[in-house]
Amino acid sequence: MERTKARAWTRVTLCAAIMMSGAGTSFAEETSVPGLKNRTIGFALVGARWGIHQTPDGKMECPEGFNEGPREQFKALYPSGGTVEGTQLERESASRYPMDKEDNFSYREVKGKTAIGLDLDGKADAADFVSVEGEKGIDNELYRAIGCTRLFRAPDGTFAHFTNMWVREFNYNRILFEISDVDSLVNDGDVTVTMYRGKDKLITDATGANIITGGSVRVDERFGKRFSSRTKGRIENGVLITEPVDIKYPWAVFIARPGHYEIKAARLKVALAPGGDTAEGVLGGYNDVETWYHQLIRSWSTHHSSYGGLSQPSLYRVLNRLADGYPDAKGANTAISSSIAIKLVQTFIEHPDRTVAATGSTSKPAVEPARR
């Protein structure tokens, strides 16, 4: 009897050891990272600005100074005034149809060599930038186009300020990233990354200034389905790097003007915090010029552009001239390399009719709450 019990105990112990060894890093990781459940962890976008490298006085990147905007150009074009149709409406139409009239104003581009971004084409040309960390071959021609325009520079540029604020405040802009098939948040050669648009507000602390880690957001699989995309990736020394994928990046300003950016060959390079509660890095890719420009003019009026020295007709020409990807049938590039500096906070992502990793319950409520 005692020998039989000993054999049984040995078998149980051996099975437990095999199960524990099979769990490997993923078991240890899940017990130490609160947000990692069922080899999956989610993040919500809480901060985003176009990747613009700035020195304190701007002299390094913009030695010629900053661009002039609609007010200065208006005075130069119509020094003696004129009719509303011949001045204000004519100039306003130039923003919508920038190639209908000539634009002889000078435009100041970035001259510095340092930029925020990624090596999108796998080459290091003389015209490419160098990252702050010293990596060569950085592709970010959008920065070259808008980096010397005050509107896009932080913290005073209104576009930069409101972009960062509306990422957090508008549900339409609720971008979620879900990393699955995770064995380790330190080193993992094969993970899956899915981008969704959520539909819930983010939870803040008592000050309202900080997003709380560990909240939950439902995926909008009805109206937000077109914003979903999936790609493969890897984690190296705590840095998530994804493979290129075309995405639609939801974006709305002033609440009532929803739209999106078309970003081709988009990819992430973000550093994951040791505890998995935050992440920070870059979303890079090639922005479709027409979509990017139309998103700008339909949501940011000439009046608002005047505050930051942005001439929309002048910028349109520069965007097309600096475009460096996706040539059309005539050989003209249609997309411009770009980067977005992003900040993420760990969030539990809830899917309709799917088990929630954190609780084991289903995410679909008996009564659908009113959309906020």
C-alpha positions as CSV (number, residue, x, y, z in Angstrom):
1,M,0.0,0.0,0.0
2,E,2.7,2.4,1.0
3,R,4.7,1.6,-2.2
4,T,1.5,2.2,-4.3
5,K,1.0,5.6,-2.6
6,A,4.6,6.5,-3.2
7,R,4.3,5.7,-7.0
8,A,1.1,7.8,-7.2
9,W,2.7,10.7,-5.5
10,T,5.7,10.5,-7.8
11,R,3.5,10.6,-10.9
12,V,1.6,13.6,-9.5
13,T,4.8,15.5,-8.7
14,L,6.3,14.7,-12.2
15,C,3.1,15.9,-14.0
16,A,3.1,19.1,-12.0
17,A,6.8,19.7,-12.8
18,I,6.1,19.1,-16.6
19,M,3.1,21.5,-16.5
20,M,5.2,24.2,-14.7
21,S,8.1,23.8,-17.1
22,G,5.6,24.1,-20.0
23,A,4.2,27.3,-18.6
24,G,7.7,28.8,-18.7
25,T,8.1,32.5,-18.9
26,S,4.5,33.1,-19.6
27,F,3.4,31.8,-16.2
28,A,6.0,33.8,-14.3
29,E,5.1,36.9,-16.4
30,E,1.4,36.7,-15.8
31,T,1.9,36.4,-12.0
32,S,4.1,39.5,-12.0
33,V,2.2,41.8,-14.5
34,P,-1.3,42.6,-13.3
35,G,-2.5,43.6,-16.8
36,L,-1.3,40.4,-18.6
37,K,-4.1,37.9,-18.7
38,N,-4.4,34.8,-20.9
39,R,-1.2,35.9,-22.6
40,T,-2.9,39.2,-23.6
41,I,-2.4,42.8,-22.6
42,G,-4.2,45.9,-23.8
43,F,-3.3,49.6,-24.0
44,A,-5.2,52.8,-24.7
45,L,-3.7,55.8,-26.4
46,V,-3.5,58.7,-23.9
47,G,-1.0,61.1,-25.6
48,A,-0.1,61.8,-29.2
49,R,1.7,64.6,-31.1
50,W,3.2,64.7,-34.6
51,G,6.8,63.7,-34.3
52,I,8.5,67.1,-34.1
53,H,12.0,67.4,-32.6
54,Q,12.4,70.8,-31.0
55,T,15.3,72.6,-29.5
56,P,14.6,75.3,-26.9
57,D,14.9,78.3,-29.2
58,G,14.2,76.4,-32.5
59,K,17.4,77.7,-34.1
60,M,18.9,74.3,-34.7
61,E,16.0,73.0,-36.8
62,C,14.6,76.3,-38.0
63,P,17.6,78.7,-38.5
64,E,15.6,80.8,-40.9
65,G,12.8,81.3,-38.4
66,F,9.2,80.2,-38.5
67,N,6.6,80.4,-41.3
68,E,4.2,83.2,-41.7
69,G,0.5,82.4,-41.9
70,P,-2.8,83.6,-43.5
71,R,-2.8,87.1,-42.0
72,E,0.6,88.0,-43.2
73,Q,-0.1,86.5,-46.7
74,F,-3.4,88.3,-46.9
75,K,-1.8,91.7,-46.2
76,A,0.8,91.0,-48.9
77,L,-1.8,90.0,-51.5
78,Y,-4.4,92.7,-50.8
79,P,-2.5,95.8,-49.5
80,S,-5.4,98.0,-50.6
81,G,-8.2,95.7,-49.5
82,G,-11.0,94.9,-51.9
83,T,-14.4,93.2,-52.1
84,V,-15.2,90.2,-49.9
85,E,-15.5,88.0,-53.0
86,G,-12.2,89.2,-54.4
87,T,-10.2,88.9,-51.1
88,Q,-11.6,86.8,-48.3
89,L,-13.5,84.3,-50.4
90,E,-10.8,84.1,-53.0
91,R,-8.2,83.3,-50.4
92,E,-10.5,80.9,-48.6
93,S,-11.1,79.0,-51.8
94,A,-7.3,78.6,-52.2
95,S,-7.2,76.4,-49.2
96,R,-9.8,74.1,-50.7
97,Y,-8.3,74.2,-54.2
98,P,-4.7,75.1,-53.6
99,M,-3.5,74.3,-57.2
100,D,-6.0,76.7,-58.9
101,K,-3.8,79.7,-58.2
102,E,-0.1,80.3,-58.0
103,D,1.6,80.5,-54.7
104,N,4.7,82.7,-54.7
105,F,5.3,82.8,-50.9
106,S,8.5,81.4,-49.5
107,Y,8.2,78.5,-47.1
108,R,10.6,77.5,-44.4
109,E,11.4,73.8,-44.0
110,V,13.3,72.1,-41.2
111,K,17.1,72.2,-41.8
112,G,18.2,70.2,-38.8
113,K,19.3,66.6,-39.0
114,T,17.7,65.2,-35.9
115,A,14.1,63.8,-36.0
116,I,11.6,61.6,-34.2
117,G,10.7,58.6,-36.3
118,L,11.6,55.3,-37.7
119,D,13.6,53.9,-40.6
120,L,10.7,53.1,-42.9
121,D,12.5,52.1,-46.1
122,G,15.4,50.2,-44.7
123,K,17.9,52.6,-46.2
124,A,20.1,55.4,-44.7
125,D,20.3,58.2,-47.4
126,A,22.1,61.5,-47.1
127,A,18.7,63.2,-46.9
128,D,17.5,61.1,-44.0
129,F,17.4,62.2,-40.4
130,V,19.1,60.8,-37.4
131,S,17.1,59.9,-34.3
132,V,17.8,61.4,-30.9
133,E,19.4,58.1,-29.9
134,G,21.7,58.2,-32.9
135,E,19.9,55.8,-35.3
136,K,20.5,56.7,-38.9
137,G,18.0,56.5,-41.8
138,I,15.0,58.1,-40.0
139,D,12.2,58.9,-42.5
140,N,10.0,61.8,-41.4
141,E,9.4,64.2,-44.3
142,L,6.2,65.4,-42.7
143,Y,8.4,66.9,-39.9
144,R,10.5,68.6,-42.6
145,A,7.2,70.2,-43.9
146,I,5.5,71.3,-40.6
147,G,8.4,71.5,-38.1
148,C,8.9,75.2,-38.7
149,T,5.2,76.1,-38.4
150,R,4.4,77.3,-34.9
151,L,0.9,75.7,-35.0
152,F,2.4,72.2,-34.8
153,R,5.0,72.9,-32.1
154,A,4.5,72.3,-28.4
155,P,3.6,73.5,-26.0
156,D,2.3,76.8,-27.5
157,G,1.0,75.5,-30.8
158,T,-2.7,75.2,-30.6
159,F,-2.8,72.2,-33.0
160,A,-0.2,70.4,-30.9
161,H,-2.0,71.2,-27.6
162,F,-5.5,70.2,-28.7
163,T,-4.3,67.1,-30.5
164,N,-2.8,65.8,-27.3
165,M,-6.0,66.8,-25.3
166,W,-8.5,65.3,-27.8
167,V,-6.8,62.0,-27.8
168,R,-7.9,61.6,-24.2
169,E,-11.2,63.5,-24.2
170,F,-13.0,62.4,-27.4
171,N,-14.4,58.8,-27.6
172,Y,-14.1,58.9,-31.4
173,N,-10.3,59.1,-31.0
174,R,-10.2,56.1,-28.6
175,I,-7.4,54.1,-30.1
176,L,-6.6,50.7,-28.5
177,F,-3.7,48.3,-29.0
178,E,-4.0,44.7,-27.9
179,I,-0.9,42.5,-27.7
180,S,-1.7,38.8,-27.7
181,D,0.3,35.5,-27.8
182,V,2.6,37.0,-25.2
183,D,5.1,34.8,-23.5
184,S,7.2,37.7,-22.1
185,L,7.0,41.5,-22.0
186,V,10.8,41.5,-22.0
187,N,11.8,39.3,-24.9
188,D,9.3,37.5,-27.2
189,G,10.0,36.8,-30.8
190,D,6.4,36.4,-31.9
191,V,3.4,38.4,-30.7
192,T,0.2,39.6,-32.4
193,V,-0.8,43.3,-32.2
194,T,-4.4,44.4,-33.0
195,M,-5.5,48.0,-33.2
196,Y,-9.1,48.8,-32.4
197,R,-11.3,51.9,-31.8
198,G,-12.9,51.9,-28.4
199,K,-16.1,53.6,-27.4
200,D,-15.8,54.4,-23.7
201,K,-14.2,57.3,-21.7
202,L,-10.9,56.7,-19.9
203,I,-10.9,56.8,-16.2
204,T,-8.9,59.5,-14.5
205,D,-7.6,60.1,-11.0
206,A,-9.2,62.7,-8.7
207,T,-7.2,65.5,-10.4
208,G,-8.5,64.6,-13.8
209,A,-5.0,65.0,-15.1
210,N,-3.8,61.4,-15.1
211,I,-5.4,58.3,-16.7
212,I,-5.7,55.4,-14.3
213,T,-4.0,52.2,-15.2
214,G,-6.2,49.1,-15.3
215,G,-9.5,50.6,-16.5
216,S,-11.5,48.9,-19.1
217,V,-12.8,50.0,-22.6
218,R,-15.2,48.2,-24.9
219,V,-14.3,47.7,-28.6
220,D,-16.6,49.5,-31.0
221,E,-17.2,46.7,-33.4
222,R,-20.1,48.4,-35.1
223,F,-19.1,51.9,-36.1
224,G,-15.4,51.4,-35.4
225,K,-14.9,48.2,-37.4
226,R,-13.2,50.0,-40.3
227,F,-10.4,51.2,-37.9
228,S,-9.4,47.6,-36.9
229,S,-6.2,46.2,-38.2
230,R,-3.8,43.4,-37.2
231,T,-0.1,42.6,-37.6
232,K,2.7,40.6,-36.1
233,G,5.5,41.9,-34.0
234,R,8.2,41.1,-31.5
235,I,9.5,42.3,-28.1
236,E,13.2,43.0,-27.7
237,N,14.6,44.1,-24.4
238,G,11.1,45.5,-23.4
239,V,10.6,47.3,-26.8
240,L,7.6,46.3,-28.9
241,I,8.4,46.4,-32.7
242,T,5.6,45.6,-35.2
243,E,5.5,44.7,-38.9
244,P,4.1,47.2,-41.4
245,V,0.4,47.3,-41.9
246,D,-2.0,49.8,-43.5
247,I,-4.2,51.5,-41.0
248,K,-7.0,54.0,-40.7
249,Y,-6.2,56.2,-37.7
250,P,-9.4,57.8,-36.4
251,W,-9.3,61.4,-35.7
252,A,-11.8,64.1,-34.8
253,V,-11.6,67.7,-33.7
254,F,-14.2,69.9,-32.1
255,I,-16.2,66.7,-31.5
256,A,-18.5,67.2,-34.6
257,R,-15.8,66.7,-37.3
258,P,-14.9,63.0,-37.4
259,G,-12.5,61.6,-40.0
260,H,-9.3,59.6,-40.2
261,Y,-5.7,59.5,-41.5
262,E,-4.7,56.9,-44.0
263,I,-1.3,55.6,-42.8
264,K,0.4,53.1,-45.1
265,A,3.0,50.6,-43.8
266,A,2.3,51.8,-40.3
267,R,4.4,50.3,-37.5
268,L,5.0,50.7,-33.8
269,K,8.2,51.0,-31.8
270,V,7.3,51.5,-28.1
271,A,9.1,50.8,-24.9
272,L,7.0,48.8,-22.4
273,A,7.3,49.8,-18.8
274,P,8.7,46.9,-16.6
275,G,5.3,46.5,-14.9
276,G,3.4,46.7,-18.1
277,D,1.3,49.6,-16.9
278,T,2.5,52.2,-19.5
279,A,4.3,52.3,-22.9
280,E,5.8,55.1,-24.9
281,G,7.3,55.4,-28.3
282,V,6.5,56.1,-32.0
283,L,3.9,55.2,-34.5
284,G,5.5,55.6,-37.9
285,G,4.3,55.2,-41.5
286,Y,3.5,56.9,-44.8
287,N,0.5,59.3,-44.6
288,D,-1.6,59.7,-47.7
289,V,-1.0,63.3,-48.7
290,E,-4.6,64.0,-49.9
291,T,-6.2,62.4,-46.9
292,W,-3.9,64.2,-44.5
293,Y,-4.4,67.6,-46.1
294,H,-8.2,67.3,-46.4
295,Q,-8.4,66.2,-42.8
296,L,-6.5,69.3,-41.9
297,I,-8.6,71.9,-43.8
298,R,-12.0,70.4,-43.0
299,S,-11.3,70.5,-39.3
300,W,-8.9,73.4,-38.8
301,S,-10.2,76.7,-40.2
302,T,-8.1,79.5,-41.6
303,H,-9.0,81.5,-38.5
304,H,-7.4,78.9,-36.3
305,S,-4.5,78.4,-38.6
306,S,-3.7,82.1,-38.3
307,Y,-2.8,81.6,-34.6
308,G,0.1,79.4,-35.6
309,G,1.4,80.7,-38.9
310,L,0.0,77.9,-41.0
311,S,-0.7,78.8,-44.7
312,Q,-2.7,75.8,-45.9
313,P,-2.2,76.5,-49.7
314,S,1.6,76.9,-49.2
315,L,1.8,73.7,-47.1
316,Y,-0.1,71.6,-49.7
317,R,2.6,72.3,-52.3
318,V,5.3,71.4,-49.8
319,L,3.6,68.1,-48.8
320,N,3.5,67.0,-52.5
321,R,7.0,68.1,-53.2
322,L,8.4,66.2,-50.1
323,A,6.2,63.1,-50.6
324,D,8.5,60.1,-50.6
325,G,6.4,57.0,-50.9
326,Y,3.7,55.2,-52.9
327,P,4.1,56.6,-56.4
328,D,1.1,56.7,-58.7
329,A,0.9,55.6,-62.3
330,K,2.7,58.7,-63.4
331,G,5.5,58.2,-60.9
332,A,4.4,61.0,-58.5
333,N,4.7,60.1,-54.8
334,T,1.3,60.2,-53.1
335,A,2.4,59.6,-49.4
336,I,4.8,61.3,-47.0
337,S,6.8,59.6,-44.3
338,S,5.7,60.7,-40.8
339,S,5.7,59.8,-37.1
340,I,3.5,60.3,-34.1
341,A,5.0,60.4,-30.7
342,I,2.6,58.3,-28.5
343,K,1.9,57.4,-24.9
344,L,-0.1,54.4,-23.8
345,V,-1.7,53.2,-20.5
346,Q,-2.6,49.6,-19.8
347,T,-6.3,49.0,-20.2
348,F,-8.5,45.9,-20.2
349,I,-10.0,45.7,-23.6
350,E,-13.5,44.2,-23.7
351,H,-14.9,42.5,-26.8
352,P,-18.6,41.9,-27.4
353,D,-19.7,38.3,-26.8
354,R,-16.1,37.5,-25.7
355,T,-14.8,36.5,-22.2
356,V,-13.1,39.4,-20.4
357,A,-9.6,38.3,-19.4
358,A,-9.7,40.2,-16.1
359,T,-13.0,38.8,-14.7
360,G,-14.0,35.8,-16.7
361,S,-17.4,37.4,-17.4
362,T,-18.8,38.3,-20.8
363,S,-18.5,41.9,-21.9
364,K,-21.9,42.2,-23.5
365,P,-24.4,43.7,-21.0
366,A,-28.0,42.8,-20.8
367,V,-28.9,46.3,-21.9
368,E,-26.5,48.2,-24.1
369,P,-25.5,51.5,-22.3
370,A,-26.1,54.8,-24.1
371,R,-23.2,55.8,-26.3
372,R,-21.3,58.7,-24.8
